[in-house]
Amino acid sequence: MAGLVWEDRPRLRRPVMVAGFEGWNDAGDAASDAATWIVRNFDASCFAWIDPEEHFDFQSNRPRVELVDGVTRRITWPENRFYAVATGSDDHDLVVLRGVEPNLSWRSFCASVIEVARSTGCELVVTLGALLADVPHTRPVRITGSATDPELIERLHLQSSRYEGPTGIVGVLHDECRRAGLASVSLWAPVPHYVASPPNPPATRELLARLADLTRFSVRLDSLDATAVAWREQVSEAVAGDDDVRAYVSQLERQVDEAEPGLEMRSGESIAAELERYLREREQRGEA
């Protein structure tokens, strides 16, 4: 596959691919921070990457010059790297794609991603996304999930996307997985639009929690819990100093409290159990 560079061929146990990109689908850096958190907190090793020369306009997404020890200059290019993560779970290891939304040749980029998923035996692709929304920072983050496979939608109580309009690499990859017959789920975190600057620890934390529900990998989020509490306190302090913003947040709180639960994704063992049945039946039908 053009632009795809392999450094190793990891042996993983029933892996699930998790993809988080910087860019259009990454409000508050919540999705890319979730992917980074997994790489940093597990014994993750990079085994493949996609050549940025193939997919970036370097005038739009410029490389960065960095100093090493105050002397040596080093160029850092926009990266899309694949990491192998042994979760220690009896269910699934992970392949984590941590990267930057490309500028060019999205279909061939997605073909490289799917090639890695196929070659490593991934049973499922989970894309992470975050979007700006009319939600208050004082309420729990409600993760929603979507899928294109009708059976998967029904089993996990997900949504079939009704959105029409511009999309990002997450939406394109999700659709290319459907075309390739590869099961995929897209998890989305809403980020308050009035505090859009990164980071957003509550959204990152909930994306990781729902991913853990889905794949049954054990993860401790204590540090993120504390960071999320501190973040909410800082935002509340800032909001308290502006009467207009405080009134607006109160209005959002009422809207959220009065809204129907809707199609929010279920959590816990029911998700994992239904996913396992779905993947096992696909394999028996020869679709995996």
C-alpha positions in Angstrom: 0.0 0.0 0.0 1.5 3.3 -1.1 2.7 5.4 1.8 2.2 2.7 4.4 5.4 1.8 6.2 5.7 -1.3 8.4 8.3 -1.5 11.1 7.0 -4.7 12.8 4.2 -7.3 12.5 2.7 -7.5 16.0 0.9 -10.6 17.2 -2.3 -9.5 19.1 -5.2 -11.2 20.6 -8.5 -10.4 18.8 -7.5 -6.8 18.4 -9.8 -3.8 18.0 -8.5 -0.7 16.2 -9.1 2.6 17.9 -8.6 5.8 15.8 -8.3 9.3 17.1 -7.3 12.3 14.9 -6.4 15.9 15.5 -8.4 18.2 13.3 -12.0 18.8 12.4 -13.5 16.0 14.4 -11.5 16.8 17.6 -13.3 19.5 19.6 -11.3 20.4 22.7 -8.7 17.8 21.6 -10.9 15.2 23.4 -10.6 12.4 20.8 -6.9 12.8 20.0 -6.1 13.1 23.8 -8.0 9.8 24.4 -5.9 8.0 21.8 -2.7 9.6 23.3 -3.7 8.6 26.8 -3.9 4.9 25.8 -0.5 5.0 24.1 1.1 6.6 27.1 -0.5 4.6 29.8 0.0 1.1 28.3 3.1 -0.5 27.0 2.4 0.7 23.4 4.8 0.2 20.6 4.7 1.8 17.2 4.7 -0.8 14.5 3.6 1.1 11.4 3.1 4.6 10.1 1.7 6.4 7.0 4.2 8.6 5.1 3.1 12.3 5.6 4.5 13.1 2.1 1.5 11.3 0.6 -1.3 13.0 2.5 -0.4 16.5 3.7 -0.2 19.9 2.2 2.7 21.2 4.2 1.7 24.8 3.6 -1.6 24.2 5.4 -0.2 21.8 8.0 3.4 22.8 8.4 6.1 20.7 10.1 7.6 22.2 13.2 11.2 23.0 14.0 12.3 22.1 17.5 15.5 22.5 19.4 17.1 19.5 21.1 19.3 20.4 24.1 19.2 24.0 22.9 21.4 23.3 20.0 20.3 20.7 17.5 17.4 21.5 15.2 14.8 18.8 14.6 11.9 18.8 12.2 8.7 17.2 13.4 6.3 16.2 10.7 2.5 15.6 11.0 2.2 11.9 11.9 -0.2 9.1 11.7 1.2 6.1 13.6 -0.1 2.7 14.6 0.6 1.3 18.0 0.2 -2.2 19.4 -1.4 -2.3 22.9 -1.5 -5.5 24.9 -4.4 -4.7 27.3 -3.9 -7.7 29.6 -7.6 -8.5 28.9 -8.9 -12.0 28.0 -11.0 -10.3 25.3 -9.2 -7.8 23.0 -5.9 -6.2 22.5 -5.8 -2.8 20.7 -4.3 -1.3 17.6 -4.3 2.5 18.3 -4.1 4.9 15.4 -3.0 8.3 16.7 -2.7 10.9 14.1 -3.6 14.1 12.3 -6.4 14.5 9.8 -4.8 14.5 6.4 -5.2 17.2 3.7 -4.9 15.0 0.6 -6.0 11.6 -0.8 -8.4 10.6 1.9 -9.5 7.4 0.1 -6.0 6.0 -0.2 -5.3 7.1 3.4 -8.3 5.1 4.5 -7.2 2.2 2.4 -3.9 2.1 4.3 -5.8 2.2 7.6 -8.0 -0.7 6.5 -5.0 -2.6 5.3 -3.4 -2.4 8.8 -6.7 -3.4 10.4 -6.9 -6.5 8.0 -3.3 -7.4 8.4 -3.4 -7.3 12.2 -6.7 -9.2 12.4 -8.8 -6.4 13.8 -12.4 -7.5 14.4 -13.7 -4.0 14.8 -12.7 -0.4 14.1 -13.7 2.3 16.7 -13.4 5.9 15.7 -13.3 8.6 18.3 -14.7 12.0 17.7 -15.7 15.2 19.6 -18.0 18.0 18.4 -18.9 21.4 19.7 -22.5 21.4 21.1 -25.0 23.3 23.2 -24.2 21.5 26.4 -23.3 22.8 29.8 -19.9 22.0 31.4 -21.7 21.2 34.7 -23.5 18.1 33.5 -22.1 14.6 32.7 -20.8 14.1 29.2 -23.3 12.0 27.2 -21.4 9.8 24.7 -23.3 8.8 21.7 -22.4 6.0 19.3 -23.2 5.4 15.6 -22.7 2.6 13.1 -23.6 1.8 9.5 -24.3 -1.9 10.0 -28.0 -2.3 10.8 -27.4 -5.4 12.9 -24.7 -3.6 15.0 -27.0 -0.6 15.4 -29.8 -2.7 16.8 -27.6 -4.8 19.1 -25.7 -2.0 20.8 -28.6 0.5 20.7 -26.5 2.9 18.5 -27.7 5.4 15.9 -27.8 5.4 12.1 -26.4 8.8 11.3 -28.9 11.3 9.9 -26.3 14.0 9.5 -26.0 15.7 6.0 -23.2 18.1 5.3 -19.4 18.4 5.4 -17.6 15.6 7.1 -14.1 14.9 8.4 -11.7 11.9 8.1 -13.6 10.1 10.9 -16.8 10.1 8.8 -14.9 9.0 5.7 -13.1 6.2 7.5 -16.3 5.0 9.0 -17.9 4.8 5.6 -14.9 3.2 4.0 -15.0 0.5 6.7 -18.6 -0.2 5.7 -17.6 -0.5 2.0 -14.9 -2.9 3.0 -17.2 -5.1 5.1 -15.3 -4.2 8.3 -17.4 -3.7 11.4 -17.1 -0.2 12.8 -18.5 2.0 15.6 -18.0 5.7 16.0 -18.1 7.2 19.5 -18.8 11.0 19.9 -18.4 13.3 22.9 -20.1 16.7 22.9 -17.9 19.6 24.1 -19.4 22.9 25.4 -19.0 25.4 22.5 -18.4 28.3 25.0 -15.3 26.6 26.3 -13.9 25.1 23.2 -10.2 25.6 23.9 -8.3 22.3 24.7 -8.0 20.3 26.7 -11.4 18.9 27.7 -10.7 16.2 30.4 -14.3 15.3 31.0 -14.9 14.5 27.3 -11.7 12.6 27.0 -12.5 10.6 30.2 -15.9 9.6 29.0 -14.6 8.5 25.5 -12.1 6.2 27.3 -14.8 4.8 29.6 -17.1 4.0 26.8 -14.3 2.4 24.8 -13.5 0.3 27.8 -17.2 -0.7 28.1 -17.2 -1.7 24.4 -13.9 -3.8 24.4 -13.7 -4.9 28.0 -10.2 -3.7 28.5 -9.4 -2.8 32.1 -8.5 0.9 32.6 -8.1 3.1 35.6 -9.2 6.6 35.1 -8.5 8.1 38.5 -6.1 10.7 37.3 -8.5 11.8 34.6 -11.3 11.9 37.2 -9.3 14.4 39.3 -8.3 16.4 36.3 -11.9 16.6 35.1 -13.1 17.9 38.5 -10.4 20.6 38.5 -11.3 21.6 35.0 -15.0 22.0 35.8 -14.2 24.0 38.9 -11.9 26.4 36.8 -14.6 26.8 34.1 -17.3 27.5 36.8 -15.1 30.1 38.4 -14.7 31.9 35.0 -18.4 31.6 34.2 -19.4 33.1 37.6 -17.6 36.3 36.7 -19.8 37.0 33.6 -23.5 37.5 34.2 -24.4 36.8 30.5 -22.5 33.6 30.3 -23.8 32.4 33.7 -27.4 33.0 32.5 -26.7 31.1 29.3 -25.2 28.1 31.1 -28.2 28.0 33.4 -30.4 27.9 30.3 -28.4 25.0 28.9 -28.7 23.2 32.2 -32.5 23.4 32.1 -32.6 22.1 28.6 -30.4 19.1 29.4 -32.3 18.3 32.6 -35.6 18.4 30.8 -34.5 16.5 27.7 -35.4 12.9 27.0 -32.5 10.5 27.4 -32.7 9.7 23.6 -30.5 7.2 22.0 -27.5 7.5 24.3 -25.3 4.5 24.2 -25.8 1.9 26.9 -22.9 1.2 29.2 -21.4 -1.8 31.0 -21.5 -5.5 30.4 -24.6 -5.4 28.1 -22.6 -3.6 25.5 -19.6 -5.9 25.6 -21.8 -9.0 25.6 -23.8 -8.0 22.6 -20.7 -7.0 20.7 -19.0 -10.3 21.4 -22.1 -12.1 20.1 -22.2 -9.9 17.0 -18.5 -10.6 16.2 -18.8 -14.3 16.9 -21.8 -14.6 14.6 -20.0 -12.6 11.8 -17.1 -14.9 12.0 -19.3 -18.0 11.8 -20.9 -16.5 8.7 -17.5 -15.9 7.2 -17.8 -12.1 7.2 -14.9 -11.2 9.4 
